[in-house]
Amino acid sequence: MTPRPNKRLGQNFLVNRGIIEKIIAAAALEKTDTVLEVGPGHGALTLELAQKAERVIAIEKDRGLAEILRAKLAEKKIANVEIIEGDILVFLSTRYSLLPTRYCVVANIPYYLTSALIRQLLELAHPPERIILTIQKEVAQRIAAHGGKESILSLAVKFYADAQILFYVSRGSFSPSPNVDSAVIEIIPRKEKQAVAPEVFFTVVKAGFSAPRKKLLGNLAKGLSIEKEKIAAMFARLGVDADVRSEQLSLAQWLALAPALMYGREGLPRRSTSAAAKRQKDVVSRSPLSGLARSSKKDILKANN
């Protein structure tokens, strides 16, 4: 008997064969590839991955589904798929060594998992060479945003990787159908690290987005405890409009602004008030993307406005 989808685990199974074929084509797998799949469910995507890759490691949190999928693989005599029962975030934190240094991620994931999963994947010592995810359409658009539509989420992903939407998926392609449409997004982690330290970059970005509807200059002055006049002068030197809002700055502008604000023109750390220093210490002590990891099913969109 097939178990009912678990709403708590955000289970919406991809059943559209045409979409599965498009995902497989987009992954461009080779016979030597290792694939990490998250939430294989009934195995519709898993079986196709197994035909294209040398090895598939599928992490399934639902014990019932894991047992059903193991039985299905045994019946079809598919031996290159390993089903690991557990939470993917725990796996990446504690059993990451099971993965080779070269691998890719291809998955249709629960919407609520998006931010936390992308965060952990991008911050791994050996991130995937390629990430293909089916996620909520609006979140995908936010990640791939450009032209004055940036957010903490989009900047966080772009700091580590290049991202693009490959195609959209209607809600009717899933069973049960979710309340929103989806998109398949490709994220390619960069091999070269940014010249700006993540702690410096995200301290400034998070301060800048503290009140997204307000002007960036005021947000930075309050969040970093720097006089508005000094920030305005820095804006002028970098060619940034004094009336700009945080979403209007590109990644390149943030990369120029962050070290200038945190270290000043001379490259020396700025003096901060005790309150500001504590705020900055709190931000730096956490993972740069930690604020994205707590997004729930309901607030995943609004949390990163």
ZIHU-V704206 format. One record per residue. N is the residue number from 1. OMEGA is omega as a letter, one per 30 degrees, with the letter a starting at -180 (999 if undefined). NEAR is the number of other ideal C-beta (glycine too) atoms within 10 Angstrom. Layout:
N,OMEGA,NEAR + N,OMEGA,NEAR
This chain:
1,l,5 + 2,a,8 + 3,l,13 + 4,l,9 + 5,a,18 + 6,a,13 + 7,a,10 + 8,l,10 + 9,l,15 + 10,a,17 + 11,l,21 + 12,a,22 + 13,l,18 + 14,a,21 + 15,a,16 + 16,a,16 + 17,l,11 + 18,l,9 + 19,l,22 + 20,l,19 + 21,l,11 + 22,l,15 + 23,l,24 + 24,l,18 + 25,a,11 + 26,a,16 + 27,l,23 + 28,a,11 + 29,l,22 + 30,a,10 + 31,l,8 + 32,a,9 + 33,l,21 + 34,a,19 + 35,l,27 + 36,l,25 + 37,a,25 + 38,l,23 + 39,a,25 + 40,l,26 + 41,a,24 + 42,l,19 + 43,a,24 + 44,l,16 + 45,a,26 + 46,a,24 + 47,l,18 + 48,l,19 + 49,a,26 + 50,l,21 + 51,a,12 + 52,a,17 + 53,l,24 + 54,a,13 + 55,l,17 + 56,l,27 + 57,a,22 + 58,a,26 + 59,a,23 + 60,a,26 + 61,a,21 + 62,a,19 + 63,a,11 + 64,l,13 + 65,l,24 + 66,a,19 + 67,l,14 + 68,a,19 + 69,l,21 + 70,a,17 + 71,l,10 + 72,l,16 + 73,l,22 + 74,l,10 + 75,a,8 + 76,l,12 + 77,l,6 + 78,a,15 + 79,a,10 + 80,l,14 + 81,l,23 + 82,l,13 + 83,l,21 + 84,a,14 + 85,l,15 + 86,a,14 + 87,a,13 + 88,a,24 + 89,l,17 + 90,l,11 + 91,a,20 + 92,a,20 + 93,a,11 + 94,a,11 + 95,a,13 + 96,a,12 + 97,l,6 + 98,a,11 + 99,l,17 + 100,l,12 + 101,l,8 + 102,a,11 + 103,l,18 + 104,l,19 + 105,l,24 + 106,a,28 + 107,l,26 + 108,a,26 + 109,l,19 + 110,a,22 + 111,a,22 + 112,a,18 + 113,a,24 + 114,a,22 + 115,a,26 + 116,a,19 + 117,l,23 + 118,l,28 + 119,a,24 + 120,a,19 + 121,a,21 + 122,a,20 + 123,l,17 + 124,l,14 + 125,l,6 + 126,a,12 + 127,l,20 + 128,l,22 + 129,a,15 + 130,l,20 + 131,l,24 + 132,a,22 + 133,l,26 + 134,a,25 + 135,l,25 + 136,a,22 + 137,a,17 + 138,l,15 + 139,l,23 + 140,l,24 + 141,l,15 + 142,l,20 + 143,a,27 + 144,a,20 + 145,l,18 + 146,l,10 + 147,l,7 + 148,a,11 + 149,a,12 + 150,l,24 + 151,l,21 + 152,a,23 + 153,a,26 + 154,l,20 + 155,l,25 + 156,l,26 + 157,a,27 + 158,l,23 + 159,a,21 + 160,a,22 + 161,l,20 + 162,a,12 + 163,l,20 + 164,l,11 + 165,a,15 + 166,l,17 + 167,a,13 + 168,a,14 + 169,a,23 + 170,a,12 + 171,l,14 + 172,l,11 + 173,a,22 + 174,l,21 + 175,f,14 + 176,a,12 + 177,l,13 + 178,a,16 + 179,a,8 + 180,l,12 + 181,a,17 + 182,l,26 + 183,l,20 + 184,a,21 + 185,l,25 + 186,l,17 + 187,a,23 + 188,l,16 + 189,l,19 + 190,l,13 + 191,l,7 + 192,l,5 + 193,l,10 + 194,l,15 + 195,l,8 + 196,l,18 + 197,l,15 + 198,a,18 + 199,l,17 + 200,a,19 + 201,a,23 + 202,l,25 + 203,a,23 + 204,a,24 + 205,a,25 + 206,l,22 + 207,a,25 + 208,a,27 + 209,a,22 + 210,l,15 + 211,a,15 + 212,a,15 + 213,a,9 + 214,a,12 + 215,a,16 + 216,a,26 + 217,l,20 + 218,l,13 + 219,a,21 + 220,l,23 + 221,a,18 + 222,a,15 + 223,a,20 + 224,a,19 + 225,l,18 + 226,a,20 + 227,a,9 + 228,a,14 + 229,l,9 + 230,l,14 + 231,l,22 + 232,l,14 + 233,l,12 + 234,l,19 + 235,a,21 + 236,a,11 + 237,a,11 + 238,l,12 + 239,l,8 + 240,l,20 + 241,a,13 + 242,a,12 + 243,a,10 + 244,l,16 + 245,a,19 + 246,a,24 + 247,a,19 + 248,l,15 + 249,l,21 + 250,l,14 + 251,a,17 + 252,l,9 + 253,l,16 + 254,l,20 + 255,l,20 + 256,a,18 + 257,a,23 + 258,a,23 + 259,l,16 + 260,a,18 + 261,a,22 + 262,a,20 + 263,l,13 + 264,a,15 + 265,a,9 + 266,a,7 + 267,l,8 + 268,l,8 + 269,l,9 + 270,l,16 + 271,a,10 + 272,l,16 + 273,a,9 + 274,a,8 + 275,a,9 + 276,l,17 + 277,l,13 + 278,l,11 + 279,a,18 + 280,l,22 + 281,l,12 + 282,a,10 + 283,a,19 + 284,a,14 + 285,l,9 + 286,l,14 + 287,a,14 + 288,a,23 + 289,a,22 + 290,a,15 + 291,a,21 + 292,a,21 + 293,a,16 + 294,a,11 + 295,l,22 + 296,a,10 + 297,a,14 + 298,a,9 + 299,a,11 + 300,l,23 + 301,a,17 + 302,a,8 + 303,a,16 + 304,l,21 + 305,999,12
